[in-house]
Amino acid sequence: MNYVEFKDIKQIKDDNNPFSTLYELETGERFYIEPVFYTMFCGFKDHHPDKIPQIVEAMLKTVRDNKKVVFTGNYDCPLTKVEEYIFLEINDITDPLQIFVEDKSRGSDYGD
């Protein structure tokens, strides 16, 4: 998957994780972006388009600091299977920046 925000970063094919996109910075740090993470990221693009450069920079700083990162949709059930990587969800990046999107989804009121 090609993500426009990361188009200038080298993309590497990983046959062991075909659904996650693997990138490598010029300095050797690597990171995966899972599709669910990117879907959540797009929610921020819809609500806070002016904050996207700040979010992307925070993601890249996290990668530079940690060397190996998986941006996952869910810690408990990551799509990417790798060792020695840290796993982060979108809120791990956006909460420290104080950029929030309210999740208004909830279960049905029927059946109470």
C-alpha positions in Angstrom: 0.0 0.0 0.0 1.3 3.4 -0.9 0.5 6.1 1.6 0.9 9.7 0.3 2.3 11.1 3.5 5.3 8.7 3.3 5.8 8.7 -0.5 9.4 10.0 -0.1 10.5 7.2 2.2 11.9 4.0 0.9 9.3 1.2 0.9 10.5 -2.5 1.4 8.5 -5.6 0.4 8.1 -8.0 3.3 6.6 -11.3 2.2 6.1 -12.3 5.8 3.8 -9.3 6.4 2.0 -8.7 3.1 -0.8 -6.5 4.5 1.5 -4.1 6.3 3.6 -1.5 4.6 7.3 -1.5 5.6 9.3 1.7 5.3 13.0 2.4 5.9 14.5 5.8 6.7 17.7 6.9 5.1 19.4 6.3 8.4 18.2 2.7 8.6 15.3 2.9 11.0 12.3 0.8 9.9 8.6 1.0 10.5 5.4 -0.7 9.5 2.0 0.9 9.0 -0.9 -1.4 9.3 -4.1 -0.7 7.3 -6.3 -0.2 10.4 -3.8 2.3 11.8 -3.9 4.2 8.5 -7.7 4.2 8.5 -7.6 5.7 12.0 -5.0 8.2 10.7 -7.4 9.2 7.9 -10.0 10.0 10.6 -7.6 12.6 11.9 -7.0 13.8 8.3 -10.8 14.4 8.1 -11.1 16.2 11.4 -7.7 17.9 11.7 -6.2 18.3 8.2 -3.9 21.1 9.4 -2.4 18.8 12.1 -1.3 16.0 9.8 2.3 17.3 9.3 2.6 17.5 13.1 1.4 13.9 13.4 3.6 12.6 10.7 6.7 14.3 12.2 5.8 12.8 15.6 5.6 9.4 14.0 9.0 9.8 12.3 10.6 11.1 15.5 9.2 8.0 17.3 10.8 5.8 14.6 14.1 7.6 14.9 14.1 7.3 18.7 13.1 3.6 18.8 14.6 2.3 15.5 11.9 -0.4 14.9 8.2 0.5 15.2 4.9 -1.0 14.1 2.0 1.4 13.9 -0.8 -0.9 14.6 -4.5 -0.7 14.8 -4.7 -2.8 17.9 -2.0 -3.9 20.5 -3.9 -7.0 21.4 -4.2 -8.3 17.9 -1.5 -6.8 15.6 -1.6 -7.8 12.0 2.2 -7.5 11.7 4.3 -10.4 13.1 7.8 -9.2 13.9 10.2 -9.4 16.9 12.1 -6.6 18.5 9.7 -3.9 17.3 7.6 -1.7 19.5 3.9 -1.5 18.7 2.0 1.8 18.9 -1.6 2.8 18.2 -2.7 6.1 16.7 -3.5 7.6 20.1 0.1 6.9 21.3 1.1 9.5 18.8 -1.9 12.0 18.9 -2.6 12.1 22.6 0.8 13.7 23.6 0.2 16.2 20.8 -3.3 16.9 22.3 -5.0 16.2 19.0 -8.2 14.2 19.6 -11.0 12.8 17.6 -14.0 11.8 19.6 -15.2 8.2 19.0 -18.9 8.4 19.0 -19.5 4.8 18.0 -21.3 2.8 20.7 -23.5 -0.2 21.0 -27.2 -0.2 20.3 -29.6 0.9 23.0 -32.0 -1.8 22.0 -32.2 -4.8 24.3 -31.7 -3.0 27.5 
